Amino acid sequence: MKLIAVYLQQILKRFMSKLVIVGTVAFDAIETPFGKTDKILGGAATFIGLAASHFNVDAAAVSVVGGDFPQDYLDLLSNKNINIDGVEIVKDGKTFFWSGRYHNDMNSRDTLATELNVLADFNPVVPDAYKDSEVVMLGNLHPMVQMSVLEQMTSKPKLVILDTMNFWMDCALEDLHNVIKKIDVITINDEEARQLTGEYSLVVAARKIHEMGPKYVVIKKGEHGALLFHDDHMFYAPALPLEEVFDPTGAGDTFAGGFAGYLAKTEDYSFENMKNAVIYGSTLASFCVEKFGTERMVNLENSEVHKRMQQFKQLTQFNIELS
Amino acid sequence: MKLIAVYLQQILKRFMSKLVIVGTVAFDAIETPFGKTDKILGGAATFIGLAASHFNVDAAAVSVVGGDFPQDYLDLLSNKNINIDGVEIVKDGKTFFWSGRYHNDMNSRDTLATELNVLADFNPVVPDAYKDSEVVMLGNLHPMVQMSVLEQMTSKPKLVILDTMNFWMDCALEDLHNVIKKIDVITINDEEARQLTGEYSLVVAARKIHEMGPKYVVIKKGEHGALLFHDDHMFYAPALPLEEVFDPTGAGDTFAGGFAGYLAKTEDYSFENMKNAVIYGSTLASFCVEKFGTERMVNLENSEVHKRMQQFKQLTQFNIELS
């Protein structure tokens, strides 16, 4: 029976869009005002993959872990239909580890530890079967690693999305500019958009980033939602106001994963459909912050996503007749 | 001809909802990174009235000014169809004066001067013709002044809206609680909501304010928009992302004036219609910040408001079919 299921899955995949995700698969240790964790599953590719798994796409993660990485975590990704052929296991290496402590407002944090370990020498290898993926999601990593993934694609992707952070602006700005030139969508937070452009106004910052290459700019504002820019068009999705943000770790990656997954599934890369992708990204991110690390995302049902999408509609939609 | 016009105006007013506005009519002197002003027209009732003048309502301002207040400014309000019978003129007194300097981010400011002058002994008098107003807008003032206006109403208003600030929480908290008990809607900014309740989460803060009396709670988040709460329902209106915020003075009052004016005009005080009122408030506030003080609001055409409302629709509306 299991063989038949696997075989049917293989056939089904032929009809799905492919989404290749490069990013970290990692250990996180997190402290928030609500408590702290030991080393738990984390990493950009993990959160992106878990979010994208809610859409009917053939997703593959490209990453690296050490010999200390539990098989259970790899199985968890596989069971969510995330292909892990591109996740290299360096037997005698240690997995990337990040540790941080959030302040009371949950909007700022201190990094307590960053151990690159196997990430220091990471050479991403895109599996042959995914070199013709329709959508490429370049999770937050050194821009040269992101570029390497792009260069391995044998056919031009329909959409390339890049996520990055201030760290690469500080230490690899030229490389970052080189890869930004080659992408369609950038997702970046508000402070990073300001740093990258030297502009305080997000409208002006988005225009300057647009001039660097990406036709679409998504500025993530944490609890204040996300803005999508394209030419003179703007779209604003709020974050769902929550009683409690338990742990913001991975929320930005989850947003990107929902955004990429929805677009890959629908194969409609128009601005109008990107609005929907932003809403799906925001919806998934609103779950991510409810528990530590990936805990909420691992156990998230599609029916819950559907219900929260309806809440998002009620939160944002109004009915004024304008002649 | 002029007499006929005045007479027709009188007849027309019989079919309009009445809106009574209490608040300051004042001089402001403002410094921003873009420049500075001498003493110009300001005050909560001024901004609220100018915003409300875009709706077909019979609005009256209740306030006080000194003998130094230019007739031109009073005429300006009258010409916008704001009744000023309730604006007391203290001939030998000086008008309330506020001066402030905004920081580069435009989200914070230093108060340079606050001269209460005639405001120190202000006893508001609601004109008889407005004691049966459908909507009462209590602009930011001492809560006892706000209470006094409520007590003068001879018939119970359909809707009482109150705006306040942290200053009254610091020095007149008990009076503030007393008036909050008697109102339907409170408009308050995010930091003030946190101060009033001791809660960081705005969802929890709104619930606690709800328990203090108001059935509807509007939390203003400046450039991040506004949230409307009612029981378990939430609505989120973004602020229009702008290339440049020139001067934020009066934006919150303009929001409140648009909110109150729209509700008075439509006479529909449901949650669904309040969503529309929040959008109108946000739209009008987006104009207010484009120039110093009241300058933009004084010259704002209805056609411009209509056009920006359409931008707001595009900014926030999406089209996902959810079964």
Interface residues (C-beta under 8 A of the other chain):
Chain A: N104 D105 Y200 S201 L202 V203 V204 K221 H224 G225 L227 H233 M234 F235 Y236 P238 P241 L242 E243 E244 V245 E272 K275 N276 I279 H306 M309 Q310 K313 Q314 L315 T316 Q317 F318 N319 I320 L322
Chain B: N104 D105 Y200 S201 L202 V203 V204 K221 H224 G225 L227 H233 M234 F235 Y236 P238 P241 L242 E243 E244 V245 E272 K275 N276 I279 H306 M309 Q310 K313 Q314 L315 T316 Q317 F318 N319 I320 L322
